[in-house]
Amino acid sequence: MKLLAELRDAGKGRDLGELLSRIPYASFLGLQVEILGDEVVTVLPFAEHLVGNPNLPALHGGMIGAMLEMTSVLQLLYDASCERLPKTIDVSFDFLRFARCTTTYGRAIVTRRGRRVANVRSELWQENRGTPIALSHGHFLLSPLAERVGR
């Protein structure tokens, strides 16, 4: 994928907001990003098209899983220079409570990063950061920037 290279060439290599605007599904969701120190916080304002169960009402579980995964990838991109977007090897989700129709926030912690594989935990919450609505643990394949020596 040449998206990261295009952003680097345009001087926006660490602009995660610009990256999200170029990912169609992230744009569809309305996902936003804020950088707080070394932490990437994803923000998903409520929108009617995100409702999965209108009887509760609650946000769609697939959207919750996608937000957890994107939060992990964004934290990896912020922490490391990658040639391509990290690829998901596997990811597991824990849905702790239903997601109400309000703004949802996310953060991720890279628990281990090698040269090729990274382990990342992420969590989502709504009004209280101490009460997560969903958690994930995933393994991601990295494509670090190649050394330019002799190439």
Buried (B, 14 or more C-beta within 10 A) or exposed (E): EEEBEEBBEEEEBEBBEBBBEEBEEBEEBBBBBEBEEEEBBBBBEBEEEBBBEEEEBBBBBEBBBBBBBBBBBBBBBBBBEBBBBBEBEEBEBEBBEBBBBEEBBBBBEBEEBEEEEBBBBBBBBBEEEEEBBBBBBBBBEBBBEEEEEEE
